Amino acid sequence: MADDTIAFGPGKAELLQAIAHSGSISGGAREMEMSYRRAWLLVEQMNRCFHGPLVLTSTGGSKGGGAQVTDLAQDILQRYRAMQLKADAAIQDDMQYLQGLMRNRNGRQQ
């Protein structure tokens, strides 16, 4: 969180990856099946929340515009992925226990 704004989380991480893959905000939005406007607003939020921009955009030209995920964004993505792995490992036993208490599709205990 940065004040009242969610600075970063799983959806924004996925969007950054999609932008890096496609080379544009619109391409990243299409990959995630979200509107361009929503993707643009999320990029603006991320760019405001950190010390530097996570996505740089360019406009026009013969090849059209595009977007580039910055080194800062790559660093944040790498750190975020490492945090997710640590969190997953920390709760693995509890998740297995809870899954053992769940019913399967046939209504029987797993």
C-alpha positions as CSV (number, residue, x, y, z in Angstrom):
1,M,0.0,0.0,0.0
2,A,1.0,3.6,-0.7
3,D,-1.4,5.7,1.3
4,D,-4.8,4.5,0.1
5,T,-3.5,3.0,-3.1
6,I,-2.5,-0.6,-3.7
7,A,1.0,-0.1,-5.0
8,F,1.6,-3.6,-6.1
9,G,0.1,-7.1,-6.0
10,P,-0.6,-10.1,-8.1
11,G,-2.7,-8.4,-10.7
12,K,-0.2,-5.6,-11.2
13,A,2.7,-8.0,-11.4
14,E,0.8,-9.9,-14.1
15,L,0.1,-6.7,-16.0
16,L,3.8,-5.7,-15.9
17,Q,4.7,-9.1,-17.3
18,A,2.1,-8.8,-20.0
19,I,3.4,-5.3,-21.0
20,A,7.0,-6.6,-21.0
21,H,5.9,-9.5,-23.2
22,S,3.8,-7.5,-25.7
23,G,5.8,-4.2,-25.7
24,S,2.7,-2.1,-25.1
25,I,0.0,-1.3,-22.6
26,S,-2.7,-2.2,-25.0
27,G,-1.1,-5.5,-25.8
28,G,-0.7,-6.2,-22.1
29,A,-4.3,-5.4,-21.6
30,R,-5.4,-7.7,-24.4
31,E,-3.3,-10.5,-22.9
32,M,-5.1,-10.1,-19.6
33,E,-8.5,-9.5,-21.2
34,M,-8.9,-6.1,-19.6
35,S,-9.7,-2.7,-21.0
36,Y,-6.9,-0.4,-22.2
37,R,-8.3,2.2,-19.8
38,R,-8.1,-0.1,-16.8
39,A,-4.5,-1.1,-17.7
40,W,-3.5,2.5,-18.2
41,L,-4.9,3.5,-14.8
42,L,-3.1,0.6,-13.1
43,V,0.2,1.7,-14.8
44,E,-0.4,5.3,-13.7
45,Q,-1.0,4.1,-10.1
46,M,2.2,2.0,-10.1
47,N,4.3,4.9,-11.6
48,R,3.0,7.2,-8.9
49,C,3.7,4.8,-6.0
50,F,7.4,4.1,-6.5
51,H,10.5,6.3,-6.6
52,G,10.7,6.0,-10.4
53,P,8.4,4.8,-13.2
54,L,7.7,1.1,-13.7
55,V,6.5,1.6,-17.3
56,L,7.8,4.1,-19.8
57,T,5.6,4.9,-22.8
58,S,6.4,6.3,-26.3
59,T,3.9,7.7,-28.7
60,G,3.4,7.7,-32.4
61,G,6.1,7.4,-35.1
62,S,6.0,5.1,-38.1
63,K,5.9,2.0,-35.9
64,G,3.4,3.4,-33.5
65,G,3.8,3.8,-29.8
66,G,4.9,1.3,-27.2
67,A,5.7,0.7,-23.6
68,Q,8.8,-0.5,-21.8
69,V,9.0,-2.1,-18.4
70,T,11.9,-0.4,-16.5
71,D,14.8,-1.9,-14.6
72,L,13.1,-0.8,-11.4
73,A,10.0,-2.8,-12.4
74,Q,12.1,-5.8,-13.2
75,D,13.7,-5.6,-9.8
76,I,10.3,-5.2,-8.1
77,L,8.9,-8.2,-10.1
78,Q,11.9,-10.4,-9.1
79,R,11.6,-9.4,-5.4
80,Y,7.8,-9.9,-5.5
81,R,8.1,-13.4,-7.0
82,A,10.7,-14.3,-4.3
83,M,8.2,-13.1,-1.6
84,Q,5.4,-15.2,-3.1
85,L,7.6,-18.3,-3.0
86,K,8.5,-17.6,0.6
87,A,4.9,-17.1,1.6
88,D,3.8,-20.2,-0.3
89,A,6.4,-22.3,1.5
90,A,5.5,-20.8,4.9
91,I,1.8,-21.8,4.6
92,Q,2.2,-25.1,2.8
93,D,1.5,-27.3,5.8
94,D,-1.6,-25.3,6.8
95,M,-2.9,-25.4,3.2
96,Q,-2.5,-29.2,3.0
97,Y,-4.3,-29.5,6.3
98,L,-7.2,-27.4,5.1
99,Q,-7.4,-29.2,1.8
100,G,-7.6,-32.5,3.8
101,L,-10.8,-31.1,5.4
102,M,-12.5,-30.3,2.1
103,R,-14.9,-32.5,0.2
104,N,-14.2,-33.6,-3.3
105,R,-16.6,-33.2,-6.2
106,N,-18.6,-36.3,-5.1
107,G,-19.2,-34.9,-1.7
108,R,-16.7,-37.2,0.0
109,Q,-13.8,-36.2,2.2
110,Q,-10.6,-36.0,0.2
